[in-house]
Amino acid sequence: MSSTIRPDNLKAALDAKVAAAMAQLGELRESEQPRITPHLNPRELVRAFMLYARGIYAVEEYLQARYYMFRQVYFHRTLRSAEAILRSIIRRALHLLDHDQEVWHATGTAFEKILRRETLTIGDHMQIDDSDFIFHVKQWQSSSDPILRDLSRRFISRRLFKAIDVDMQPEQQAEFLAGARQKVERAGFDPEYYFIEDRASDVPYYSYYHTAKSEPKSHIYVESGYASPEIREISEVSNVVKGLQHAYELHRICFPPEVKTEVYELYHRGSRKEAHSA
């Protein structure tokens, strides 16, 4: 939370509502499972998650909380912009080392293995954390390489890239992306490091509850009805969960604020063209 790259409106991940939902899930004790499991096919539903009807609201709240956690935090523009710069920094450092150019780094460390593209042991993974990255980025502010030096200074001083959604029609996207990339290059920035396309698929561990794209054992099953209860997959019972089975689409570009005016003009020109054709 003390990081200089936190989103401006970052909120606590565990609010009272989510905590209450998880507490409700905790009430579904193992002693209650035998009443449900006899109705299930053990070959098809090995280690599946099952619960009584009264627990459906807790699961709905949990899945909604996870969905909005990604939308409002992990996909936040400021955070994604900072990550875009950090990725460019690491790619630039790797490029320089691959071409036998000097890049300062702490020798004999797990981080050096990353830069040398060497295999990490489990112990190495356990040693690496964000402080290793921040420490090296701080040192690279004095790098002799102008791109690595500039990106590092932007990251540490929080002069982040601007980010806008590529939300025009598909047939207009290619023209806009090519034009925006050209604007960045004409301003003297290497587009390989200063023009970043950002998609939801780039976020580690991003997934959503989707029955059609997962095995039965990863589904959530709920007891439906009280007079004659039956076991059903939760999206068949809950409209909330059914609506969450569509992935959050994210396609943005990140670029230096120095070319904001030019890229925004290109962006809105495409919007006006789209409105005129409609």
MARGU-375438 format. One line per field, with one value per residue: x, y, z of N, C-alpha, C in turn. Coordinates in Angstrom, 2 decimals. Layout:
<nodes>
n_X: [X, ...]
n_Y: [Y, ...]
n_Z: [Z, ...]
ca_X: [X, ...]
ca_Y: [Y, ...]
ca_Z: [Z, ...]
c_X: [X, ...]
c_Y: [Y, ...]
c_Z: [Z, ...]
</nodes>
This chain:
<nodes>
n_X: [0.82, 2.14, 3.39, 4.59, 3.20, 0.56, -2.96, -4.90, -7.44, -7.49, -9.03, -9.82, -9.48, -10.96, -13.97, -16.74, -18.99, -18.08, -16.60, -18.64, -19.98, -18.10, -17.98, -20.48, -20.22, -18.44, -20.04, -21.04, -20.55, -18.44, -19.95, -22.40, -22.21, -22.71, -25.49, -25.79, -23.92, -24.71, -26.45, -24.97, -22.89, -20.08, -17.92, -18.02, -17.99, -15.70, -14.20, -15.77, -17.39, -19.92, -23.05, -25.65, -28.96, -29.28, -26.78, -26.26, -26.35, -24.08, -22.10, -22.71, -22.10, -19.39, -18.32, -19.09, -17.65, -15.04, -15.08, -15.46, -13.22, -11.18, -12.00, -11.97, -9.57, -7.28, -7.48, -7.33, -6.67, -4.37, -2.79, -2.40, -1.03, 1.34, 2.34, 2.74, 4.90, 6.80, 7.08, 8.20, 10.62, 11.93, 12.05, 13.73, 16.11, 16.73, 17.09, 19.38, 21.31, 21.28, 22.54, 25.09, 25.58, 26.28, 24.51, 23.64, 23.46, 22.64, 24.97, 25.15, 22.60, 19.07, 17.69, 19.57, 19.68, 17.23, 17.65, 19.68, 18.35, 18.24, 17.37, 15.22, 15.39, 13.23, 13.86, 14.98, 12.73, 11.33, 12.85, 12.57, 10.91, 8.76, 10.44, 12.99, 12.77, 12.07, 14.37, 16.38, 15.33, 15.50, 18.28, 18.77, 17.97, 20.14, 21.34, 23.44, 22.16, 19.81, 17.04, 16.44, 17.13, 15.32, 12.77, 12.94, 13.14, 10.65, 8.98, 9.72, 9.32, 6.71, 5.63, 3.59, 2.46, -0.14, -3.41, -5.80, -8.95, -9.35, -11.93, -13.34, -14.99, -14.19, -13.11, -11.95, -9.96, -7.36, -6.36, -6.36, -4.57, -2.18, -1.81, -1.58, 0.69, 2.54, 2.48, 3.69, 6.25, 7.13, 7.42, 9.79, 10.08, 10.82, 8.72, 8.66, 9.00, 7.57, 5.00, 2.37, 0.25, -2.49, -4.12, -6.81, -6.10, -3.47, -3.21, -2.09, -3.53, -6.10, -9.34, -12.68, -15.88, -16.95, -18.92, -18.96, -16.36, -14.83, -14.00, -16.34, -15.66, -14.71, -16.87, -19.58, -21.98, -25.36, -27.97, -31.21, -34.41, -36.82, -39.00, -38.81, -35.85, -33.12, -29.94, -28.16, -26.22, -24.78, -25.18, -27.48, -29.40, -28.95, -29.33, -27.54, -24.96, -25.03, -24.96, -22.37, -20.74, -19.54, -16.57, -14.62, -13.95, -10.98, -9.07, -6.55, -4.39, -1.18, 0.81, 3.33, 2.72, 3.50, 2.64, -0.04, -2.01, -1.88, -2.49, -5.00, -6.45, -6.41, -7.81, -10.39, -11.07, -11.53, -13.79, -15.63, -15.80, -16.96, -19.45, -20.49, -20.72, -22.66]
n_Y: [-1.21, 1.13, 1.71, 3.68, 3.40, 2.79, 2.61, 5.61, 5.52, 3.21, 0.74, -0.96, -4.44, -6.32, -5.79, -5.12, -6.41, -8.46, -9.91, -10.79, -12.41, -14.45, -15.45, -16.56, -18.60, -20.13, -21.33, -23.59, -26.51, -29.48, -31.55, -31.25, -32.05, -34.83, -34.97, -33.94, -35.01, -37.76, -37.43, -36.89, -37.63, -39.34, -39.86, -37.86, -35.50, -35.06, -33.68, -31.40, -28.23, -27.87, -26.77, -25.78, -24.40, -22.01, -20.94, -19.76, -17.00, -16.09, -17.14, -15.81, -13.16, -13.43, -14.13, -11.87, -9.92, -10.66, -10.24, -7.43, -6.65, -7.17, -5.44, -2.85, -2.60, -4.37, -3.92, -1.21, 1.97, 3.48, 1.63, -0.32, 1.21, 1.77, -0.82, -1.32, 0.37, -0.77, -3.31, -2.57, -1.54, -3.82, -5.39, -3.79, -3.83, -6.56, -6.74, -5.14, -6.60, -8.96, -8.10, -7.76, -5.42, -3.18, -3.48, -2.41, -4.55, -6.41, -8.71, -12.30, -12.86, -13.82, -12.16, -11.47, -13.85, -13.75, -11.64, -12.76, -14.69, -17.22, -20.40, -20.45, -21.59, -23.11, -21.92, -19.53, -18.29, -17.83, -15.86, -13.60, -10.51, -7.57, -5.55, -6.10, -5.50, -2.76, -1.71, -2.18, -0.73, 1.84, 2.17, 2.09, 4.54, 6.06, 5.01, 4.48, 4.04, 5.69, 5.08, 3.11, 4.59, 6.79, 5.53, 4.31, 6.53, 7.70, 5.76, 5.65, 8.32, 8.52, 9.45, 8.53, 6.56, 7.63, 6.23, 4.85, 3.51, 1.20, 1.36, 1.59, 0.66, -2.62, -2.55, -0.07, -0.08, -1.05, 0.97, 3.14, 2.23, 1.95, 4.61, 5.92, 4.71, 5.65, 8.39, 8.38, 7.49, 9.52, 11.55, 11.03, 8.81, 5.41, 3.09, 0.44, 0.36, 2.47, 2.45, 0.70, -2.04, -3.06, -5.75, -7.71, -10.34, -10.28, -10.15, -11.88, -14.90, -14.10, -14.97, -16.19, -17.31, -19.85, -22.16, -23.52, -23.59, -25.04, -27.85, -30.23, -30.71, -28.31, -26.73, -25.04, -26.28, -26.28, -26.78, -26.84, -25.62, -26.50, -28.17, -30.39, -30.92, -30.53, -31.12, -28.69, -27.00, -23.86, -21.58, -22.21, -21.70, -19.19, -15.96, -13.94, -15.13, -16.31, -14.07, -13.26, -14.83, -13.89, -12.69, -9.89, -7.44, -5.99, -3.64, -1.61, 1.20, 2.30, 5.16, 7.79, 10.80, 13.08, 12.96, 13.11, 14.94, 14.69, 11.94, 11.75, 13.45, 11.98, 9.78, 10.82, 11.76, 9.44, 8.62, 10.61, 10.17, 7.65, 8.25, 9.93, 8.22, 6.56]
n_Z: [0.00, 0.38, -1.91, -4.67, -6.98, -6.65, -7.49, -7.67, -6.63, -5.17, -3.32, -0.22, -0.39, 0.97, 1.98, 4.25, 3.25, 1.53, 3.37, 5.03, 3.25, 2.82, 5.35, 5.55, 3.68, 5.07, 6.94, 5.81, 6.63, 6.72, 7.68, 6.52, 3.94, 3.24, 2.76, 0.26, -1.58, -2.24, -4.38, -6.58, -9.41, -8.82, -10.54, -12.39, -10.98, -9.37, -6.59, -6.78, -6.11, -3.82, -2.47, -0.15, -0.85, 0.56, 0.58, -1.83, -2.23, -0.98, -2.65, -5.02, -4.24, -3.73, -6.30, -7.73, -6.32, -6.96, -9.70, -9.87, -8.52, -10.33, -12.42, -11.22, -9.87, -10.66, -13.39, -13.48, -14.87, -14.11, -12.72, -14.73, -16.58, -15.21, -15.02, -17.70, -18.32, -16.61, -17.74, -20.19, -19.28, -18.24, -20.56, -22.09, -20.60, -20.79, -23.55, -23.92, -22.48, -23.93, -26.19, -25.41, -23.99, -21.30, -18.29, -15.20, -12.34, -9.39, -8.52, -8.34, -7.47, -7.41, -9.07, -10.96, -12.38, -13.67, -15.45, -16.93, -18.18, -17.04, -15.59, -12.82, -9.47, -6.98, -4.59, -5.53, -6.63, -4.29, -3.14, -4.72, -4.93, -5.12, -4.24, -5.21, -7.91, -7.81, -6.60, -8.56, -10.72, -9.69, -9.65, -12.35, -13.22, -13.64, -15.82, -18.69, -21.03, -22.95, -23.26, -21.31, -19.07, -19.20, -19.09, -16.59, -14.90, -15.37, -14.27, -11.51, -10.69, -11.17, -13.57, -15.57, -18.42, -20.67, -21.03, -23.16, -24.18, -26.80, -28.45, -30.76, -33.88, -35.19, -37.82, -37.91, -36.07, -36.76, -38.43, -36.65, -34.63, -36.06, -36.85, -34.35, -33.30, -35.13, -34.52, -32.02, -32.67, -34.40, -32.60, -31.48, -29.87, -29.22, -30.53, -29.77, -27.08, -26.07, -26.96, -26.12, -26.36, -24.52, -23.08, -21.62, -21.37, -20.70, -18.00, -15.20, -13.97, -14.55, -14.88, -15.36, -14.16, -16.06, -17.44, -19.89, -20.73, -18.99, -16.88, -15.45, -12.75, -11.82, -11.61, -9.90, -7.75, -6.69, -4.30, -5.40, -4.78, -2.23, -1.43, -3.19, -3.54, -5.86, -7.42, -9.09, -11.58, -10.77, -12.45, -13.76, -11.99, -10.86, -12.02, -11.75, -11.67, -14.16, -15.80, -15.36, -16.86, -19.07, -20.37, -19.23, -21.48, -22.53, -24.14, -24.62, -25.32, -24.37, -23.92, -24.14, -22.25, -23.59, -26.21, -26.06, -26.99, -29.82, -30.20, -28.99, -30.65, -33.00, -32.13, -31.48, -33.96, -35.36, -33.96, -34.64, -37.37, -37.34, -36.19, -38.14, -40.34, -39.36]
ca_X: [0.00, 3.01, 4.04, 4.32, 2.45, -0.79, -4.01, -5.35, -8.69, -7.40, -9.83, -9.53, -10.03, -11.91, -14.90, -17.61, -19.93, -17.40, -16.27, -19.87, -20.26, -17.19, -18.39, -21.63, -19.70, -17.80, -21.03, -21.37, -19.56, -18.28, -21.01, -23.58, -21.97, -23.33, -26.86, -25.76, -23.09, -25.34, -27.20, -24.04, -22.11, -18.71, -16.93, -18.09, -17.87, -14.65, -13.76, -16.59, -17.84, -21.37, -23.57, -27.09, -29.59, -29.10, -25.43, -26.10, -26.10, -22.67, -21.29, -22.94, -21.35, -17.97, -17.99, -19.22, -16.53, -13.85, -15.26, -15.22, -11.83, -10.41, -12.37, -11.69, -8.21, -6.27, -7.59, -7.34, -5.79, -3.09, -2.02, -2.00, -0.03, 2.60, 2.82, 3.22, 6.25, 7.70, 7.39, 9.14, 11.92, 12.56, 12.37, 14.90, 17.29, 17.04, 17.61, 20.75, 22.19, 21.36, 23.45, 26.38, 25.76, 26.33, 23.34, 23.99, 22.59, 23.26, 25.49, 24.95, 21.23, 18.04, 17.32, 20.55, 19.27, 16.15, 18.25, 20.50, 17.42, 18.58, 16.27, 15.16, 14.99, 12.14, 14.44, 15.11, 11.39, 10.95, 13.64, 12.20, 9.67, 8.74, 11.55, 14.12, 12.52, 12.15, 15.78, 17.12, 14.81, 16.08, 19.66, 18.77, 17.72, 21.44, 21.88, 23.99, 21.22, 18.79, 15.69, 16.33, 17.19, 14.09, 11.65, 13.11, 12.79, 9.20, 8.36, 9.97, 8.71, 5.27, 5.21, 3.15, 1.87, -1.58, -4.06, -7.16, -9.56, -9.55, -13.33, -14.02, -15.36, -13.01, -12.50, -11.23, -8.91, -6.04, -5.94, -6.06, -3.37, -1.03, -1.62, -1.11, 2.08, 3.34, 2.59, 4.68, 7.57, 7.51, 7.78, 11.13, 10.04, 10.86, 7.41, 8.81, 8.98, 6.72, 3.65, 2.02, -1.14, -2.81, -5.32, -7.16, -5.41, -2.11, -3.23, -1.94, -4.61, -7.42, -10.30, -14.02, -16.62, -17.55, -19.15, -18.71, -14.93, -14.15, -14.43, -17.40, -15.14, -14.45, -18.14, -20.21, -23.30, -26.19, -29.24, -32.28, -35.73, -36.92, -39.94, -38.17, -34.56, -32.28, -28.63, -28.01, -25.07, -25.25, -25.64, -28.83, -30.29, -28.66, -29.17, -26.33, -23.80, -25.18, -24.51, -20.94, -20.00, -18.93, -15.31, -14.48, -13.09, -10.09, -8.08, -6.10, -3.02, -0.48, 1.78, 3.82, 1.82, 3.97, 1.91, -1.45, -2.86, -1.90, -3.19, -6.41, -7.06, -6.60, -8.85, -11.70, -11.35, -12.15, -15.13, -16.49, -16.01, -17.91, -20.77, -20.95, -21.13, -23.90]
ca_Y: [0.00, 2.31, 1.83, 4.92, 3.12, 2.32, 3.41, 6.70, 5.18, 1.83, 0.52, -2.20, -5.58, -7.05, -4.92, -5.85, -7.24, -9.66, -10.68, -11.45, -13.49, -15.55, -16.05, -17.39, -19.81, -20.93, -22.04, -24.84, -27.41, -30.78, -32.44, -31.06, -32.56, -36.12, -34.81, -33.50, -35.86, -38.96, -37.09, -36.52, -38.67, -39.13, -39.88, -36.61, -34.33, -35.24, -32.45, -30.26, -27.38, -28.02, -26.07, -25.71, -23.26, -20.78, -20.42, -19.23, -15.56, -15.90, -17.41, -14.69, -12.00, -13.70, -14.03, -10.46, -9.19, -10.97, -9.58, -5.99, -6.46, -7.07, -4.26, -1.58, -2.55, -4.96, -3.30, 0.24, 2.59, 3.88, 0.43, -0.95, 2.08, 1.53, -2.15, -1.22, 0.94, -1.74, -4.35, -1.99, -1.44, -5.15, -5.80, -3.02, -4.36, -7.85, -6.47, -4.65, -7.69, -9.90, -7.53, -7.58, -4.07, -3.20, -3.10, -2.67, -5.44, -7.03, -10.02, -13.42, -12.83, -14.41, -11.18, -11.59, -14.99, -13.29, -10.83, -13.64, -15.68, -18.52, -21.08, -20.17, -22.67, -22.72, -20.97, -18.24, -17.71, -17.38, -14.67, -12.46, -9.77, -6.29, -4.69, -6.34, -4.74, -1.33, -1.38, -2.10, 0.39, 3.07, 2.27, 2.32, 5.96, 6.64, 4.16, 5.16, 3.85, 6.73, 4.52, 2.50, 5.69, 7.57, 4.71, 4.13, 7.79, 7.86, 4.82, 6.04, 9.63, 8.33, 10.12, 7.32, 6.68, 7.79, 5.01, 5.03, 2.29, 1.04, 0.93, 1.87, -0.52, -3.43, -2.15, 1.18, -0.25, -1.19, 2.29, 3.97, 1.74, 2.30, 6.06, 6.28, 4.24, 6.58, 9.63, 8.15, 7.39, 10.84, 12.40, 10.67, 7.68, 4.09, 2.48, -0.88, 0.53, 3.60, 2.24, -0.61, -2.51, -3.72, -6.58, -8.40, -11.63, -10.08, -10.15, -13.23, -15.50, -13.56, -15.93, -15.94, -18.55, -20.15, -23.60, -24.10, -23.64, -25.66, -29.21, -30.30, -30.68, -26.93, -26.02, -24.87, -26.89, -25.80, -27.45, -25.97, -26.00, -26.98, -29.27, -31.51, -30.35, -31.21, -30.52, -28.06, -26.09, -22.60, -20.62, -22.59, -21.21, -17.79, -15.05, -13.14, -15.90, -16.48, -12.83, -13.08, -15.80, -13.22, -12.07, -8.44, -7.14, -4.85, -3.40, -0.24, 1.52, 3.16, 5.96, 8.92, 11.95, 14.11, 12.89, 12.94, 15.75, 14.12, 10.65, 12.02, 14.01, 10.85, 8.94, 11.46, 11.85, 8.17, 8.59, 11.47, 9.48, 6.57, 8.84, 10.47, 7.11, 6.00]
ca_Z: [0.00, 0.40, -3.21, -5.42, -8.20, -6.34, -8.12, -6.81, -5.93, -4.69, -2.10, 0.49, -1.12, 1.80, 2.69, 5.16, 2.52, 1.09, 4.56, 5.47, 2.30, 3.07, 6.62, 5.25, 3.05, 6.11, 7.71, 5.14, 7.22, 6.08, 8.15, 5.70, 2.60, 2.91, 2.28, -1.13, -2.44, -2.83, -5.58, -7.63, -10.05, -8.33, -11.62, -13.14, -10.12, -8.39, -5.92, -7.17, -5.00, -3.70, -1.31, -0.01, -1.51, 1.32, 0.36, -3.18, -2.21, -0.62, -3.84, -5.93, -3.77, -3.91, -7.72, -8.11, -5.72, -7.75, -11.00, -9.73, -8.09, -11.56, -13.19, -10.55, -9.32, -11.53, -14.71, -13.32, -15.86, -13.52, -12.45, -15.98, -17.19, -14.49, -15.41, -19.08, -18.26, -15.99, -18.73, -21.15, -18.61, -18.19, -21.93, -22.54, -19.90, -21.40, -24.89, -23.81, -22.07, -25.06, -27.18, -24.73, -23.46, -19.83, -17.50, -13.80, -11.58, -8.22, -8.93, -7.42, -6.95, -8.25, -10.09, -12.05, -13.19, -14.54, -16.51, -17.75, -18.73, -16.49, -14.89, -11.40, -8.57, -6.08, -3.64, -6.21, -6.70, -2.95, -2.80, -5.55, -4.66, -5.82, -3.81, -6.10, -9.14, -7.51, -6.33, -9.82, -11.51, -9.12, -10.11, -13.81, -13.50, -14.02, -16.88, -19.87, -22.13, -22.78, -23.14, -19.98, -18.09, -19.24, -18.60, -15.14, -14.23, -15.45, -13.34, -10.12, -10.42, -11.45, -14.80, -16.25, -19.75, -20.79, -21.49, -23.67, -24.67, -28.24, -28.43, -32.02, -34.65, -35.55, -39.09, -37.71, -35.07, -37.37, -38.90, -35.48, -33.96, -36.89, -36.77, -33.01, -33.21, -35.94, -33.76, -30.96, -33.29, -34.91, -31.46, -31.05, -28.95, -29.84, -30.26, -29.15, -25.62, -25.68, -27.47, -25.56, -26.43, -23.26, -23.17, -20.38, -21.33, -20.19, -16.54, -14.67, -13.18, -14.86, -15.42, -14.87, -14.03, -17.35, -17.45, -21.20, -20.99, -17.87, -16.58, -14.42, -11.38, -11.43, -11.54, -8.59, -7.76, -5.60, -4.10, -5.86, -4.31, -0.86, -1.35, -3.88, -3.94, -6.84, -7.56, -10.39, -11.73, -10.21, -13.45, -14.15, -10.93, -10.55, -13.15, -11.49, -12.12, -15.60, -16.44, -15.16, -17.66, -20.22, -19.94, -19.34, -22.62, -22.31, -25.18, -24.47, -25.70, -23.42, -24.68, -23.35, -22.21, -24.50, -27.48, -25.73, -27.86, -31.16, -30.20, -28.69, -31.86, -33.90, -31.51, -31.64, -35.39, -35.71, -33.38, -35.44, -38.63, -37.08, -35.97, -39.41, -41.20, -38.81]
c_X: [0.85, 3.68, 3.66, 3.48, 1.03, -1.82, -4.53, -6.60, -8.70, -8.14, -9.42, -10.22, -11.10, -12.81, -15.86, -18.53, -19.29, -17.05, -17.49, -20.22, -19.37, -17.51, -19.57, -21.20, -19.07, -18.78, -21.41, -20.33, -19.52, -19.40, -22.26, -23.43, -22.64, -24.75, -26.90, -25.05, -23.77, -26.10, -26.29, -23.30, -20.64, -17.66, -16.86, -17.74, -16.84, -14.17, -14.52, -17.03, -19.37, -21.84, -25.09, -27.63, -29.33, -27.71, -25.23, -25.78, -24.65, -21.78, -21.47, -22.12, -19.85, -17.56, -18.11, -18.05, -15.25, -13.90, -14.92, -13.82, -10.93, -10.72, -11.88, -10.28, -7.20, -6.30, -7.64, -6.31, -4.40, -2.21, -1.52, -0.93, 1.33, 3.18, 3.36, 4.64, 7.23, 8.06, 8.38, 10.53, 12.64, 12.93, 13.60, 16.17, 17.71, 17.64, 19.07, 21.72, 22.35, 22.33, 24.77, 26.66, 25.60, 25.03, 23.66, 22.97, 23.37, 23.68, 25.22, 23.55, 20.27, 17.63, 18.31, 20.20, 18.14, 16.72, 19.09, 19.67, 17.77, 17.39, 16.35, 14.77, 13.82, 12.64, 14.61, 13.77, 10.97, 11.68, 13.16, 10.90, 9.78, 9.89, 12.78, 13.97, 12.68, 13.61, 16.55, 16.63, 15.36, 17.51, 19.71, 18.37, 19.00, 22.11, 22.43, 23.08, 20.07, 17.37, 15.48, 16.31, 15.87, 12.90, 11.73, 12.74, 11.29, 8.51, 8.51, 9.30, 7.22, 4.78, 4.78, 2.60, 0.38, -2.16, -5.47, -7.65, -9.68, -10.95, -14.09, -14.35, -14.10, -12.32, -11.72, -10.03, -7.52, -5.49, -5.56, -4.76, -2.11, -0.74, -1.08, 0.36, 3.00, 3.53, 3.66, 6.09, 8.04, 7.91, 9.14, 11.20, 10.06, 9.54, 7.49, 8.68, 7.99, 5.30, 3.23, 0.54, -1.40, -4.13, -5.56, -6.40, -3.99, -2.05, -3.11, -3.14, -5.97, -8.27, -11.66, -14.77, -17.38, -17.69, -18.78, -17.22, -14.15, -14.73, -15.48, -16.87, -14.82, -15.73, -18.61, -21.63, -24.07, -27.48, -30.36, -33.64, -35.70, -37.84, -39.35, -36.83, -33.84, -30.98, -28.47, -26.76, -25.57, -25.76, -27.03, -29.87, -30.17, -28.48, -27.92, -25.09, -23.85, -24.67, -23.03, -20.11, -19.42, -17.68, -15.36, -13.48, -12.27, -9.09, -7.74, -4.74, -2.47, 0.65, 2.20, 2.85, 2.24, 3.22, 0.41, -2.35, -3.00, -2.70, -4.67, -7.14, -7.35, -7.73, -10.24, -12.06, -12.01, -13.55, -16.09, -16.81, -17.05, -19.32, -21.35, -21.46, -22.43, -25.10]
c_Y: [1.26, 2.55, 3.14, 4.67, 2.64, 3.17, 4.46, 6.34, 3.73, 1.70, -0.78, -3.35, -6.32, -6.08, -5.79, -6.81, -8.55, -10.54, -11.44, -12.62, -14.69, -16.24, -16.97, -18.68, -20.73, -21.73, -23.37, -25.88, -28.74, -31.73, -32.33, -31.70, -33.90, -36.01, -34.45, -34.53, -37.11, -38.69, -36.82, -37.74, -38.48, -39.15, -38.54, -35.41, -34.51, -33.88, -31.22, -29.49, -27.42, -27.31, -26.09, -24.43, -21.96, -20.17, -19.77, -17.75, -15.26, -16.12, -16.30, -13.48, -12.20, -13.54, -12.60, -9.65, -9.42, -10.26, -8.09, -5.69, -6.34, -5.77, -2.97, -1.48, -3.08, -4.37, -1.78, 0.86, 2.92, 2.67, -0.22, -0.11, 1.86, 0.18, -2.13, -0.66, -0.06, -2.85, -3.83, -1.87, -2.78, -5.62, -5.07, -3.54, -5.70, -7.68, -6.03, -5.77, -8.72, -9.42, -7.11, -6.13, -4.09, -2.70, -3.42, -3.61, -6.01, -8.44, -11.08, -13.50, -13.54, -13.46, -11.21, -12.76, -14.61, -12.53, -11.69, -14.73, -17.10, -19.10, -20.79, -21.41, -22.20, -21.71, -19.59, -17.54, -17.14, -16.10, -13.42, -11.83, -8.40, -5.37, -4.88, -5.53, -3.24, -0.89, -1.23, -0.95, 1.71, 3.26, 2.61, 3.74, 6.67, 5.84, 5.01, 5.01, 4.83, 6.18, 3.92, 3.58, 6.45, 6.78, 4.52, 5.39, 8.04, 6.98, 5.29, 7.36, 9.65, 9.22, 9.03, 7.62, 7.00, 6.49, 5.33, 3.70, 2.31, 0.47, 1.28, 0.56, -1.28, -2.97, -0.84, 1.03, -0.30, 0.16, 3.19, 3.54, 2.10, 3.79, 6.50, 5.87, 5.18, 7.91, 9.52, 8.14, 8.75, 11.79, 12.04, 9.52, 6.36, 3.37, 1.09, -0.80, 1.60, 3.52, 0.82, -0.89, -3.36, -4.47, -7.30, -9.71, -11.50, -10.17, -11.57, -13.65, -14.89, -14.65, -15.60, -17.25, -18.82, -21.67, -24.24, -24.31, -24.29, -27.05, -29.21, -30.19, -29.27, -26.10, -25.91, -25.41, -26.46, -26.61, -26.48, -26.49, -26.56, -28.19, -30.54, -31.04, -31.22, -30.44, -29.99, -27.19, -24.67, -21.61, -20.97, -22.05, -19.71, -16.97, -14.20, -13.87, -16.11, -15.25, -12.60, -14.02, -15.21, -12.47, -10.56, -8.14, -5.87, -4.78, -1.91, -0.06, 2.47, 3.87, 7.15, 10.10, 13.08, 14.09, 12.72, 13.69, 15.13, 12.81, 10.85, 12.58, 12.90, 9.95, 9.53, 11.66, 10.58, 8.06, 9.44, 10.84, 8.38, 7.11, 9.37, 9.36, 6.48, 6.85]
c_Z: [0.00, -0.94, -3.90, -6.65, -7.90, -7.08, -7.15, -6.03, -5.46, -3.37, -1.45, -0.22, -0.34, 2.55, 3.51, 4.43, 2.08, 2.27, 5.08, 4.55, 2.56, 4.39, 6.42, 4.58, 4.08, 6.94, 7.09, 5.53, 6.48, 6.48, 7.31, 4.32, 2.30, 2.39, 0.80, -2.02, -2.96, -4.13, -6.78, -8.17, -9.66, -9.42, -12.34, -12.28, -9.02, -7.88, -6.41, -5.92, -4.95, -2.44, -1.32, -0.66, -0.77, 1.15, -0.99, -3.19, -1.84, -1.84, -4.86, -5.53, -3.96, -5.37, -8.23, -7.57, -6.51, -9.11, -10.90, -9.20, -9.31, -12.29, -12.55, -10.01, -10.33, -12.94, -14.63, -14.26, -15.31, -13.26, -13.73, -16.71, -16.54, -14.89, -16.84, -19.11, -17.67, -16.96, -19.77, -20.56, -18.63, -19.59, -22.44, -21.89, -20.50, -22.79, -24.84, -23.43, -23.18, -26.13, -26.54, -24.32, -21.94, -19.23, -16.05, -13.17, -10.41, -8.59, -7.87, -6.82, -7.91, -9.37, -11.26, -12.96, -14.14, -15.72, -17.45, -18.42, -18.28, -15.73, -13.40, -10.61, -7.72, -5.07, -4.24, -6.28, -5.35, -2.56, -3.55, -5.06, -5.32, -5.43, -4.69, -7.39, -8.89, -7.30, -7.64, -10.69, -10.99, -9.60, -11.60, -14.19, -13.94, -15.13, -18.02, -21.09, -21.96, -22.61, -21.76, -18.90, -18.04, -18.69, -17.09, -14.37, -14.26, -14.41, -11.89, -9.77, -10.73, -12.59, -15.78, -17.64, -19.64, -21.35, -21.97, -24.24, -26.19, -28.42, -29.71, -32.74, -35.10, -36.83, -38.97, -36.78, -35.68, -37.82, -37.72, -34.81, -34.75, -36.82, -35.44, -32.83, -33.98, -35.22, -32.68, -31.54, -33.80, -33.81, -30.88, -30.07, -29.72, -29.52, -29.65, -27.64, -25.16, -26.25, -27.11, -25.76, -25.20, -23.40, -21.85, -20.25, -20.81, -18.67, -16.02, -13.84, -13.47, -15.50, -14.83, -14.88, -15.33, -17.46, -18.78, -21.47, -19.85, -17.63, -15.48, -13.00, -10.90, -11.38, -10.10, -8.69, -6.52, -5.52, -4.45, -5.40, -2.90, -0.74, -1.98, -4.41, -4.97, -6.98, -8.98, -10.40, -11.46, -11.25, -13.99, -13.18, -10.73, -11.82, -13.00, -12.03, -13.63, -16.35, -16.33, -16.04, -18.93, -19.72, -20.09, -20.45, -22.34, -23.45, -25.11, -25.13, -24.65, -24.17, -23.82, -23.37, -23.14, -25.83, -27.25, -26.70, -29.24, -31.21, -29.91, -29.91, -32.87, -33.41, -31.75, -33.11, -35.87, -35.16, -34.18, -36.79, -38.47, -36.91, -37.28, -40.33, -40.71, -39.19]
</nodes>
